[in-house]
Amino acid sequence: MQLYFFDLRWDDERFVDEEGIAHFDEGSALYYAQRIADRIGRDADYASLTVEMRSSDGILLATVTPSEGRRREQLALIGRRHPGLFRHPSDSAVSPAAVW
């Protein structure tokens, strides 16, 4: 098992993982980093959040952002207060061309 570290970054703030978590391979560590980004991205400032995955040697292996599905989930929750209102036309379930 290999030790990986997952640092969080919002704009100018950085939270360094000092303990790390053991994973079997880089793939499972990358999946874990994506889960962290999606979970925190659900409640935090979505656009500026990144998770930086480092090896035990301190080498940056990946920079992960919340997935597109989480962004749409967050917009849906915000839009629930104003039904039919979308911030961006691309966030609509129906394309404008299909309406006309």
Secondary structure, DSSP 4 states (H G I P E B T S, - for coil): -EEEEEEEEETTEEE--SS-EEESSHHHHHHHHHHHHHHHHTTS-TTTEEEEEEETT--EEEEE---HHHHHHHHHHHHTTSTT--SSGGGSSS-HHHH-
